[in-house]
């Protein structure tokens, strides 16, 4: 079942809105892609980097992968 937020109320879906902003400013607006396949491939690689290699301030600057191994 799909549920929609009210127009003009992004705070109702803050996590998704923050993710969309991160994607937009990190790479989507930085590159010009020639095909949907190219966008999907880049998105897959970026998401892996984001979840495994990117330093995270909440983890003391360590990538999430290092925090998982330490747990």
Secondary structure, DSSP 4 states (H G I P E B T S, - for coil): ----PPTT-GGGGHHHHHHHHHHIIIIITT---SSHHHHHHHHHHHHHHHHHTSEEGGGTTEEHHHHHHH-
